[in-house]
Amino acid sequence: MPRGALPVVLLLLLGATTTSALAANGGTPVGTREVVGCSSGSGPAVAGGPPGSDAVALTFDDGPSTTYTPEILAILDRLGAKATFFEEGHHVAGREALMRRILASGDEIGNHSFNHPRDPGYGQLASTNRLIHAATGFTPCLFRPPYGLVDSKLEGAARRANLQTVLWSVDSGDDRHPGAAAIRARVLALAGPGAIVLMHDGGHHPQTVAALPRIVAGLRARGLRLETVTELLGGRFLFSRR
């Protein structure tokens, strides 16, 4: 056997062990393809999936949060559901491992501007994409405008940054802190096929965490799948070559 060589079986076992350990710590598994980007178009703002969709996209804004994002990820992982996290650039530093965990779990990261101004320009979008890419190796293709405010100038900035502007069709109302039961009831009353649901992981949102398991269960009881926004829009994820 050449110096430094290991049997294939041993390499596979080592790879499996390393993959498991890294995934548990929010890292990208060794020996697998890394997700590096996505393609969902860059046209006018969209608020839902195509007609006839049998899926729903749960989205979380204003993170990542060291308090609530891990709890949300744990619930999604346990239930085998996926979501999209629209992140602010100024939250990236120090939370790189958490962001890598989002991607390693099969969830998606989107751009939510650098610091949530009412009228972010191209610089806010481009700098946030650069920060997310530096932290994770992933470049977002989706942009959620702060406060849902959109005009032609903002859409133009998003297109210049190769970002699809994404709004929502269902506001969970969780930012008003009405209680977990009210959040759950509102989402389940309003969300139908193709819906994009607005929730939050940034800020103070324990009620959102408490409501999430029964939201997922209620949507699935209607035969709806939980997808990322890119998947809902018929886009695709881009992977590195190994």
C-alpha positions in Angstrom: 0.0 0.0 0.0 1.4 3.4 -0.9 2.6 5.7 1.9 -0.4 7.6 3.4 -3.0 5.5 1.5 -6.0 4.1 3.4 -8.4 1.3 2.3 -11.5 2.6 0.6 -13.8 1.2 3.3 -11.8 3.0 6.0 -12.0 6.2 4.0 -15.8 5.8 3.7 -16.1 5.2 7.5 -13.9 8.2 8.2 -15.9 10.3 5.8 -19.2 9.3 7.5 -17.8 10.1 10.9 -16.5 13.4 9.8 -19.7 14.3 8.0 -21.8 13.5 11.1 -19.5 15.5 13.4 -19.4 18.5 11.1 -23.1 18.5 10.5 -23.7 18.5 14.3 -21.6 21.5 14.6 -23.1 23.5 11.8 -20.3 22.7 9.3 -20.4 21.6 5.7 -20.0 17.8 5.6 -16.7 16.6 4.1 -17.0 14.6 0.9 -20.4 16.1 -0.1 -21.2 18.8 -2.6 -21.5 22.2 -1.1 -24.4 24.4 -2.0 -22.9 27.6 -3.4 -25.8 29.5 -4.9 -29.3 29.4 -6.4 -31.2 30.5 -9.4 -34.8 31.9 -9.0 -34.8 34.6 -11.6 -34.5 38.4 -11.1 -37.9 39.6 -12.4 -40.6 41.6 -10.7 -41.4 41.0 -7.0 -43.2 37.8 -6.3 -45.4 37.0 -3.3 -46.2 33.3 -3.9 -45.6 30.2 -5.9 -47.1 29.2 -9.2 -50.8 28.3 -9.5 -51.4 24.6 -8.7 -48.5 24.3 -6.4 -48.8 21.7 -3.6 -46.2 23.4 -1.5 -45.8 26.3 1.0 -42.6 28.2 1.9 -42.0 29.3 5.5 -39.7 32.3 5.7 -38.0 33.9 8.7 -36.7 37.5 8.7 -34.2 39.6 10.6 -31.7 36.9 11.7 -29.7 35.0 12.2 -30.4 35.0 15.9 -28.2 33.1 18.3 -31.3 32.6 20.5 -34.2 31.6 18.2 -32.6 30.5 14.9 -31.0 27.3 16.5 -34.4 26.5 18.1 -36.2 26.9 14.8 -33.6 24.8 13.0 -33.9 22.0 15.6 -37.7 21.9 15.0 -37.4 21.9 11.2 -34.7 19.2 11.4 -36.8 17.1 13.7 -39.9 17.4 11.5 -38.0 17.1 8.2 -39.2 20.5 7.0 -37.4 23.2 5.2 -37.5 27.0 5.3 -35.8 30.2 4.0 -34.0 32.6 6.3 -33.7 36.2 5.1 -30.7 37.6 6.9 -29.4 41.0 7.7 -25.7 41.6 6.8 -24.8 43.2 10.2 -25.8 40.0 12.0 -23.3 37.9 10.1 -20.1 38.4 12.1 -19.7 35.8 14.8 -22.6 33.7 13.5 -20.9 32.0 10.6 -21.2 28.5 12.0 -25.0 29.0 12.6 -25.4 30.2 9.0 -23.5 27.1 7.7 -25.8 25.0 9.8 -28.8 26.5 8.0 -27.4 25.4 4.7 -26.2 22.0 5.9 -29.8 21.3 7.0 -31.1 21.9 3.5 -32.6 25.3 4.3 -32.0 28.5 2.3 -30.5 31.9 3.1 -31.8 35.0 1.5 -30.7 38.7 1.6 -32.6 41.1 3.8 -30.3 44.1 3.4 -27.5 45.1 5.6 -29.3 46.9 8.5 -33.0 47.0 7.5 -33.5 50.5 6.2 -36.7 51.6 4.5 -35.0 52.2 1.2 -31.9 50.0 0.8 -29.9 50.6 -2.3 -27.6 48.4 -4.4 -24.8 48.8 -1.9 -26.8 47.4 0.9 -27.7 44.3 -1.1 -24.3 43.7 -2.6 -22.5 44.1 0.7 -24.9 41.7 2.4 -24.4 39.1 -0.4 -20.6 39.4 0.0 -20.8 38.9 3.7 -23.0 35.9 3.4 -20.8 34.4 0.8 -17.6 35.0 2.9 -19.3 33.3 5.9 -20.7 30.3 4.1 -19.5 30.0 0.5 -23.2 30.5 -0.6 -24.4 33.5 -2.6 -28.1 34.2 -2.2 -30.4 34.7 -5.2 -33.4 36.0 -3.1 -34.0 39.4 -1.6 -36.7 40.3 1.0 -37.2 44.1 1.1 -37.4 45.5 4.6 -41.0 46.2 5.7 -42.2 44.8 2.3 -41.6 48.2 0.7 -41.0 47.9 -3.1 -40.7 50.4 -5.9 -39.1 50.4 -9.3 -35.8 51.7 -7.9 -35.5 48.9 -5.4 -36.4 46.3 -7.9 -33.8 47.7 -10.2 -31.2 47.4 -7.4 -32.2 43.9 -6.8 -31.9 42.9 -10.5 -28.5 44.6 -10.6 -27.4 42.3 -7.7 -28.9 39.3 -9.5 -31.6 38.9 -6.8 -35.2 38.0 -7.1 -37.4 40.2 -4.9 -39.6 38.1 -2.6 -42.6 39.4 -0.6 -45.2 37.2 1.1 -48.8 36.2 0.8 -49.4 35.4 4.5 -48.2 37.6 7.4 -48.1 35.5 10.5 -48.4 38.6 12.7 -45.7 37.3 15.0 -44.0 40.6 15.2 -47.1 41.9 17.1 -46.6 39.1 19.7 -50.2 37.9 19.9 -49.4 34.5 21.4 -48.4 31.2 19.9 -52.0 30.0 19.4 -52.9 33.2 17.5 -49.8 32.9 15.3 -50.6 29.3 14.5 -54.3 30.0 13.9 -53.6 32.9 11.5 -51.1 31.0 9.4 -53.3 27.9 9.1 -56.3 30.0 8.3 -54.6 32.0 5.5 -51.9 29.7 4.0 -52.9 27.7 0.9 -51.1 26.1 -2.0 -48.2 28.3 -3.1 -48.2 30.5 -0.1 -45.1 32.3 1.2 -45.4 32.8 5.0 -43.7 35.6 6.8 -42.3 34.9 10.3 -39.3 36.2 12.2 -36.3 34.6 13.9 -34.5 37.9 14.6 -35.6 40.0 17.6 -37.7 38.6 20.4 -39.8 35.7 19.0 -40.3 32.9 21.5 -44.0 32.7 20.4 -42.9 31.9 16.8 -40.8 29.0 18.1 -43.7 27.7 20.2 -46.1 27.9 17.2 -43.9 26.3 14.6 -44.4 22.6 15.2 -48.2 22.8 15.0 -47.9 25.1 11.9 -45.9 22.5 10.1 -48.3 19.7 11.2 -51.3 21.7 10.2 -50.0 22.5 6.7 -49.0 18.9 6.2 -52.4 17.7 7.2 -53.7 19.5 4.2 -51.3 17.6 1.9 -48.9 20.6 1.6 -45.1 20.2 1.3 -42.7 22.6 3.1 -40.1 23.9 0.6 -37.6 26.6 0.3 -38.6 29.7 -1.7 -36.2 28.8 -4.5 -37.9 25.4 -4.8 -41.4 26.9 -4.6 -40.5 29.3 -7.4 -39.2 26.5 -9.6 -35.6 27.6 -9.3 -32.6 25.4 -8.6 -29.7 25.3 -6.2 -26.1 25.4 -7.5 -23.4 23.1 -6.0 -19.7 23.0 -6.1 -18.0 20.2 -7.9 -16.1 17.7 -5.7 
